Amino acid sequence: VIVETDGCDAVLLVDELVGQQQVVVKSLETNFRRVPGLSGATVMGDGSVALILDVGHLVRMAGREGAMRL
């Protein structure tokens, strides 16, 4: 997956794209400590919880440490 963040292009290697949905992102900081690389969570239509990645943070981390596997 090619993403653009902070004016830079980056490539994220993923196993599979499941689909695309509009979701309401809920902050995790109310109930949990801050987790680097996560921006929140959402409840899917089937009731399962999906974590929302902070792609900008992940790209910045990879840029500092060189290419890395997450």
Protein Blocks (a to p, Z undefined) as FASTA:
>chain_A
ZZdeehiacddddfbdfbdcddddddfklmmccdehiabdcddfkopacddddfklmmmm
mmmnopadZZ
